[in-house]
């Protein structure tokens, strides 16, 4: 396979991760300046972004279906593309939870968790930029460790937010609503770690 064809897959991984980064920044901005009257518009914008990410992924899978030789195993390309796409999907899920749960005021803890999601997504993108050099890279492992660290920070903030929520004396419905939203925010970080896990597996299988 030509170098240009090899580069296509790695570049597409980065492009798809960039959609997740854009989605994460959109989420943080929406939460930070939360206005329930604007939520439907933001959901529509988020859906367009998620749809564009899906199209980019499917374009790559169409190329993969016709390819004879690939830079890494086909199964790894498929799994990695799905995991990267899932990052954007999980962020969209947060928007939908805000809407279906009829959230009217924003929790500062949710805003803080969204900032962690941004760092997770951007760290994944940085890792994927380095990914083509996985056989000789001196920094790829550091990127993977950083993502794992950020996911652990998301877990810590989730536990802290849940403890605060259950000690707040709020009514049961309020607790149920925010427990679900916090969990969906944590899932965003988990999705990023899943990408790092796949990349780490590829490195171990090929070096």
N, C-alpha and C positions, 0 to 999 in steps of 0.2 A: 504494500500500500504506500502511496506517495506521502511525503511529509505534509502536503497541503490537505490531503484527506484525513490524515491523523489529527491535524490541528482542528479540523471541523468539529469533531466530537468534543474536544476539550474546550474550544471556544463556546460551543453551545451550552455546555455545563455552566460556564461562567455567565452567559447571557441569561439562562434560566434562573440562576441564583440572584442575578441583578433584579429580576422581577420581584423576588422575595424581599430584597432590600428596599425596593421602592414601596412595597406593600407595608413593610414594617415602619418605615418613616411616615407613611400615610396614617397608619394606626396610631402611632404616638401623637401625631398632630391632632387627630380627631379626638383622642382621649384628653389631651392637654387642654384643648379649647372646646370641650364638649358642648354641643348644642343638639338636643334631641330632635329639634325641628329640621336639622340639616342631615340627620342620620341616613335617611333614604337616599339622598343624593350621593352621600359617601359610599353607601352600599353599592349603588350602581357603578360608581367609579372603580370600586374595588373589584366588582365582578368583571368589568372590562379588562382590568389588569390581569386577573386570574385567567380569563379566557385567552388573552394574548400569550401568557406563559404556557397554557395547555397547547396552543397551536405550535409554539416553538418546540415543545417536547415531541409532539406528534410528527413534526417535520423531520426531526432527527431520527425517530424510530422508523420512518418511511425510508430514509437513507440507509439505516442499519439493515433493513429487510433485504436490500438489494446488494449489500456489501459482501465481498468475498473474504477479505481479510480486515481485521479491526485491530486498533492499537492495544486494547485490553479485551478480555472475554466478553462476548455478546451479553451473557447473563449479567455481568457487572455493569455494562452500559445501561441495560434495561432497568436494573435495580436502582442504580444511581440516578437515572433520569426521573424515576418515580419518586424517590426520596427527596430530590431537589424540588420537584413540583409540589410535593406534600407540604413543604415549608410555606408556600403561598396559600395553599388550601387551608392550612391551619389558621393563618392570619385572617383569611376571609371568614372562617368560622366564628372568630371573636366578634366581628362586625354583626354577623347574623344573630349571635347570642344577645348582643346589646339590644337589637331590634325586637327579637321575639320575647325578651324578658322586660321590654318596655322600660328600659333604664332612663331615668330623668335627670339624675345627678351623678357625677363621676367620683369614683374613689381615687384618692391620691396614690394608694398602693397599686392600683391598676396602671396608672401612668408610669410609676416606677418600674413595674414589670415590663411594660412596653418598651422602655428604654433598654432593658436587658435584652429583649428580643431583637432590637436593632443591632446591638453589639454581636449577638449570636449570628444573625444573618450576614452581617458584614465580615465576620470572621470566616464564615463558610465561603463567601466569595473570594476572600484573600487566599484561602486554602486551595480553592479550585484554580485560581490563577497559577499557583505553584504546581498543581497536580501533574501537568505534562512532564515535569522533570522528576517524577516520583522515583526513578531508578537511581538517581544520583543527588537528589535534593538534600541539603543540609538543614532546611527550615520547615519542611512539610510536617514533620513530627511535632514541631513547636506549634504549628497552626492547629493540629488535631488536639493537642493538650489544651490550648487556649479555648477551643470550643467546649471541651469537656468541663473546663473550669467555669465558663459562662453558664453552662447548663446547670452546674451545681449551684451557682449563684441564683439562678431562676428558682431552683428547688428551695433554697433557703428563704427567698422572698415569698414564695408560695406558702411555706409553713408559717412564716411570720404573719402574713396577711390573714391566714386562716385562724391563727390563734387570736389575733386582734378582733377578727370578725365575731368569733364565738364568745369573746369576753365583752362585747360591746353592749349587750343587753337589747340588741335589735330584735324585731319580730322574726318569726320563723320564715316568712316569705322573703324578707330581705336577706337573710342568711343563705337560703337556698339559691337565690338569684346570684349573689356574689361568689358563693362557693363554686358555682358552675363557671362563671366568667374567669375567676382566678385559675381554675383547672384548665380552661381552654388556652389561657395565656401561657401556662406552664407547658402545655402540649406544643406550643410554637417552638420553645427552646428544645424540647425533646426531639422535634422533627429535625432541627439543625444538628443535634448530636448524632442522629441516625445517618445523616450524610457523612459525617466524619467517620463513623464506624465502617461504612462501606468503603470509603477511601482507604482507611487503615487496612481493611481486609485485602484490597487490591494490592497495596504495597507489600504486604506480607506474602501474598501468593506469587509475586513477580520479582522479588529481590532475594 
